[in-house]
Amino acid sequence: MKKLSVLFALPAALATSPAMAASGPFFSLQNTNFVVLIAFVLFIGILIYAGVPKKITGMLDARAIQIKSDLDEARALREEAKTILASYERKQKEVAEQTDRIIANAKDQALAAAAQAKADLKQAIARRLAGAEEQIASAEAAAIKQVRERAISVAIAAAGDVLAKQATAASAKSSIDDAIAQVEAKLH
């Protein structure tokens, strides 16, 4: 194959030398256009004989197959990405709904806790008021008792002074005897 191409290339190279190229009739080796045409036809022939078009076609087919497989892979990746995106959007929606439920539940619990705290506060205030009223009543009763006891002790002291001034020894003795007799009667 290489020998044949060398055989064709040598006469073509000699025929295309500048000395041979000149103007004249078209089908003459002295016409440069004809020489270029012959060289071009020989070059195309050598390329066809060497199988270059088949190699180029094979390379282009391989490249087309590679591009097609890349496109198929890109489509598959796009579909997978769409599926993942839809999954994440669905999860985001579920999380948003769950967040709304949690917030609503927290608000309800906060309102219930506030109402319970208010009721507990009212009960605590009522208990403290009742305790304070009991303390006031107790203090009032103690004060009244102290006043009575003081009034009784003052009255006894005053009566003792009056009796001591009015009583004689005989009347004191008879009143002591009468008091002892009354105590004996009540104890027996």
Buried (B, 14 or more C-beta within 10 A) or exposed (E): EEEEBEEBBEEBEEBBEEEBBEEEEEEEBEBBEBBEEBBEEBEEEBBEEEEEEEEEEEEEEEEEEEEEEEEEEEEEEEEEEEEEEEEEEEEEEEEEEEEEEEEEEEEEEEEEEEEEEEEEEEEEEEEEEEEEEEEEEEEEEEEEEEEEEEEEEEEEEEEEEEEEEEBEEEEEEEEEEEEEEEEEEEEE
